[in-house]
Amino acid sequence: MVSSRLIAALQIQSKALQEIHEYLRSRRFLEIMPIILSTTTDPLGPDPGSSIITTPHIDYLGQSLVLTQSMVLHKQILVSSGIERFYVMSPNVRLEHPDRNSTKRHLFEFSQVDFEIAHGTMEDVFMIVEGLLKSVTRRVLSDCADELDEWSRLLKCPARFKRYSSVELLDRYGEDWETAASLDATDPFWVIDLKREFYDAEEPERPGSYRNYDLIYPEGYGEALSGGEREWEYERLVKRILHDGLPLSRFSSYLEHAREGFVPSAGAGLGVERLTRYLVGADHVGDIQTFRRVPGERVVV
Ligand code: ASN
């Protein structure tokens, strides 16, 4: 039997998703369908936050296809092909190391609300995400009081979104700044400039600094979203991929599109299960999944 708490969490999640759809559609975002098998996917590295054991391949009719780790590469192709503002409820498979169980926020299968804006900037993304999180919280507070009671959750609407650089947080909290800074915070906050994948734009004037960001929930819930302005020029992408020690051949179909011409863009992905965990105040993100997909735990069904 599914517990009444889980049902309450799913009701809150459903309400949050309704608000996300309405919010994005009313701001002219087109919803597209996800893909889960491709010739290439987000490498998720080199990123200190990632601990992927392997990227699963499926052989189909003589082609080796990968499962989606994120749709970011496809987002860049689409945003450059005339779909200038879109979002996708995107299932991702990330075969994380079992030690990720202890973070309480990692799943090896989850969904993210992934969006991209042609010619967008960090500021555009900040404005959309801050408004989105406020609307979702307000909606849940007004429509799901009984469900929040079921979790004894005192949820509050975000008041402000401070901004920090990753270096600042590293200095103040050390390597595990994400959890420590999150525990210290009472409102969600932005972390800017993280050394991450090749597709996040490097500051043109300051190599080694990046125009990317994470949004971190307060109260110890940690990362909610990650995104960035993108590298979009073919030569820059080739340089960044090589700098990361990745084989160009892995990204050949993507690079062909880049050579034809990408446009600058910015976007982000908001984890759906992490949002639900935060809204209800669940201990572990797996606690709000219908079918748990927690690194290190055996899959039951
Ligand atoms: N969705 C993220 C982005 O837009 C990428 C990711 O999930 N790794 O940057």
Boltz pocket constraint, residues with backbone or C-beta under 6 A from the ligand:
constraints:
  - pocket:
      binder: B
      contacts: [[A, 42], [A, 44], [A, 69], [A, 70], [A, 71], [A, 72], [A, 112], [A, 114], [A, 115], [A, 226], [A, 227], [A, 228], [A, 267], [A, 268], [A, 269], [A, 270]]
      max_distance: 6.0
